[in-house]
């Protein structure tokens, strides 16, 4: 059996006493202050950039709303047809979601156990619900009533 002194030590000596071993307390405090000031400056810049992004999004949203309002004004009959179509399609959408929920309820455990069953489910319902959602969203936007004036 080997003596424990033959193995290198797994632990080293660590000095945990207060103070700086190099004696540069003022220099370290200055570095920390400089780093904190830099962090504040960067955070202020980040806040400015976020504000600019928000303003740009608001501007784009207002432009889109203006374009939709102009389209509705130019095509009032079509906007009304889109609204009615969106209402009818919304009912179809609700029924379709119900059938999807029933399918999941009936075969959810099989889908959890079998990748083939899950893929079959996604292939069967995924594209249809994605397209239905897109059409419904478009009709709802085109057929939505004019927002109240502010």
NORDA-V700375 format. One record per residue. N is the residue number from 0. RES is the residue in one letter. PHI is phi in whole degrees, -180 to 180 (* if undefined). OMEGA is omega in whole degrees, 0 to 359 (NA if undefined). NEAR is the number of other C-alpha atoms within 12 Angstrom. Layout:
# NORDA-V700375
[[N RES PHI OMEGA NEAR] [N RES PHI OMEGA NEAR]]
This chain:
# NORDA-V700375
[[0 X * 183 5] [1 X -83 177 6] [2 X -77 180 7] [3 X -61 181 9] [4 X -75 180 9] [5 X -79 182 8] [6 X -99 177 9] [7 X -67 182 9] [8 X -69 178 9] [9 X -85 183 8] [10 X -118 177 7] [11 X -121 179 7] [12 X -82 179 7] [13 X -122 179 7] [14 X -86 180 9] [15 X -112 180 8] [16 X -75 179 7] [17 X -69 178 9] [18 X 103 182 12] [19 X -104 180 14] [20 X -64 182 12] [21 X -90 178 10] [22 X 79 182 11] [23 X -104 182 12] [24 X -62 180 14] [25 X -65 180 13] [26 X -66 179 13] [27 X -64 179 16] [28 X -63 178 14] [29 X -64 178 13] [30 X -64 180 14] [31 X -64 179 14] [32 X -61 179 14] [33 X -64 179 14] [34 X -65 179 14] [35 X -65 177 14] [36 X -64 178 14] [37 X -63 178 14] [38 X -63 179 14] [39 X -63 179 14] [40 X -61 180 14] [41 X -66 178 14] [42 X -67 177 14] [43 X -64 178 14] [44 X -65 178 14] [45 X -62 178 14] [46 X -63 177 14] [47 X -62 180 14] [48 X -65 177 14] [49 X -63 177 14] [50 X -63 178 14] [51 X -63 178 14] [52 X -62 179 14] [53 X -62 179 14] [54 X -62 179 14] [55 X -65 178 14] [56 X -65 178 14] [57 X -62 179 14] [58 X -61 179 14] [59 X -65 180 14] [60 X -66 177 14] [61 X -63 179 15] [62 X -63 179 14] [63 X -62 178 16] [64 X -62 178 22] [65 X -63 179 17] [66 X -64 179 17] [67 X -65 178 26] [68 X -63 178 24] [69 X -65 179 16] [70 X -64 179 22] [71 X -61 180 26] [72 X -66 180 19] [73 X -77 184 14] [74 X -133 186 16] [75 X -64 180 20] [76 X -67 180 15] [77 X -66 178 18] [78 X -63 178 27] [79 X -67 177 24] [80 X -63 178 21] [81 X -64 179 27] [82 X -62 180 26] [83 X -64 179 22] [84 X -64 179 25] [85 X -64 178 28] [86 X -64 179 22] [87 X -66 181 17] [88 X -67 177 24] [89 X -63 177 24] [90 X -66 177 16] [91 X -61 179 18] [92 X -59 180 25] [93 X -63 178 19] [94 X -64 180 15] [95 X -64 177 21] [96 X -61 176 21] [97 X -62 179 15] [98 X -67 176 16] [99 X -64 179 22] [100 X -63 178 16] [101 X -63 179 13] [102 X -61 179 22] [103 X -66 179 21] [104 X -62 182 14] [105 X -74 187 14] [106 X -128 181 18] [107 X -60 180 18] [108 X -67 178 14] [109 X -64 179 18] [110 X -67 179 19] [111 X -69 182 16] [112 X -90 187 12] [113 X -128 177 14] [114 X -64 178 14] [115 X -61 181 13] [116 X -65 178 19] [117 X -65 178 21] [118 X -62 178 16] [119 X -62 178 18] [120 X -63 181 25] [121 X -63 179 19] [122 X -63 183 14] [123 X -76 186 15] [124 X -107 188 21] [125 X -58 182 18] [126 X -61 182 14] [127 X -64 181 19] [128 X -70 179 25] [129 X -64 180 18] [130 X -68 179 14] [131 X -61 177 24] [132 X -61 180 22] [133 X -64 180 18] [134 X -66 179 22] [135 X -62 179 29] [136 X -64 180 23] [137 X -63 180 21] [138 X -63 180 28] [139 X -65 179 26] [140 X -68 182 28] [141 X -71 183 33] [142 X -98 182 30] [143 X -68 180 29] [144 X -68 178 23] [145 X -62 176 22] [146 X -67 180 14] [147 X -62 179 8] [148 X -68 182 8] [149 X -97 NA 4]]
